[in-house]
Amino acid sequence: MTDIQIPFGWNAYQSCSAISCTSPYITEQGIQYWSDTNIVISLFFYVTLAGTYNLNLLSTEVQREAEIQVSIQSISYNYYANFNTDSLNLSLGTIKVNNPGYLQVQFKGTNSLVNQRTGNYPQLNALIIQNVQDQNAFTFVQDSFSSSYGRRGPSVHLTYNLQSYNKIQQFYNEVTIPKFWDAVGTYAMAIGFSYGYLGMQVNSESERKIIFSVWSPQETDDPSQISPENSVLLVSKGNNTTIESFGNEGSGGKSYLVYPWVAGVSYQFKLVGQPSTNGYSIYSAYFKDPTKFQDYILIASWKRPKTQEYLNGIYSFLENFEPEKGYISRKAYYNNQKAIDYKGKNVKVLSAYFTYDDTASQQQRLDYDGGVENLKGYYLRNCGFFNKTSVQYGDTFVQNS
């Protein structure tokens, strides 16, 4: 038998049951400065092996008196933890797990007189699980992995298999995010290629964007370091498009349209790419809202230096870029793909194959899925700690014609 420690800083989130809350700090040191009884802290981990396990709560600070309700609704576990000044490792009793899957352990401060008298709740550092026969039976984000990417959750991708890859000049895709699946931090990327990507984002509760980015051939995360001969140049842009540079994930030119797209509507995207003069290629992105206008509108057109290529490596992805929202599930459908070569000939899209990022490949999180629903198209799903599906890396999906 052995113990495992699940760190809060890599596996916990906060939600609020009131109109407004005083949020705690969730850092790699754990949960700190937590005093609002409307806040619920949720810690997630996956269990594959049935059994009875002991739970302990670890803190690295000298505790003040406090009472916290600890619960796991899916297995009807409920416990009131009473801290005192000596409790750095506090027993939470036992849990019995019968079925494999994700468990959500919730921590909520009570309205007891003790809590009202002492202010902040104790710092939460790790949940200790004892009586473990096999450490591999538990999956959670390890503290050796990136806490940011771990809390964001896995990114999932579809790469399109074409009948021919010769000089593809245009690619079309249609993206639908179902109602109630459009959480803040969602990026449903419609058309990606070797040098950039185009798609739709939820940037905040009040702002959404259509975004098109093209990487510079110079490998750097700092856009200020790009030399003039490696700069991506703007050719033209839409009337309301904002232009700026980007960094941190490579560098290049970024263009976006602040646009109030809504869940449940199928939006259309078009990407055009071809060689130009003087060693450049031009890549142009277009967007169509079928409920507002009849034709595509231009987002932006960029010239990429040291490039003489059409479109290649065409793919889509779904990601969450907001670590605080990694406990909310997202889903997107990708449908009606069409490819056209440089001669204007239609090129058939045969299938799409599924891949994911390091968060999934290193088994830090298992909440990823992809497939095909023939009336709605290919789909991708991630985040939210839903139970593991049967999809595998490299699985190929084919829509019935």
C-alpha angles and dihedrals in degrees: 000000000000142000128243128197121215109199117222092212091066102032110031136091136179129228130183128225094193135066089260133009139189099243122220123226114259107195135147086274089063135245112345139173093018116162108135116105089203090066120093118196113206124197119192133202137155123236124195100173122070115227149108115282135186118229127210130177118222126205129172096206128079102261128237119208112285143145123223128181112224120193144166106195097191092063098031094246118156128168137167111218115204114199125198134177093278101047111103092142110035125190115232097185124241137311129204117215117196103166133040118250146089119316122205112207110198125203120194131170117234130224093244120145089245092060093046089053100047105044118211121042117242120281112263114216109161143350110230118210115198134190091045115162097185122025090199089065089075124069123191138131107287121222088238088066127074109281090206096053092038093055092043090059132222123322116221130203144196119205114197122230111214131197087236133009095197113129100328105193102175136030129184130195137171121215129196124181107196121236113279092016096091102096121170109274095037118141114183102188109203105186125014127173137175094287107031150342144240128206151110130288140192102217100172141338088281105030136065131172145198104217135192122182133179123195125229116237088237111092108229138117091215113078091196089067095059111114119227093252090056097046121120106232128213114237099178141331142202120268095259100029119126118217126205143135125260137206144169094074097049117302138259145104122333128193128178142173117212099225132165098229114170136215115260097037121107108230123196128224132190129189124190123190135172143144117275134182133300094026096304132123122204122223120188129187128204135186133198129195104195091200094056112029138018101225139037120277124213118251096180145312120223134190114218116201127225090024131115103171145116121219117309138160091035114191147140132224144187120214143160113225096183113083093197090060100049092111092067119086123232133195136183135182123217116199146159097030116185132181127196126189129219091273093055093254120144114243116203120240102221104184146319130243127213128236138159142199134260094278088067100030091054089049094240090134133013101194100112134111143166139173144119133287104188098214092049103028132233116343139201127197131182146159127024097095095261114168120277118278129206097252115123134201108272096020111154122221125200126192118220110243 
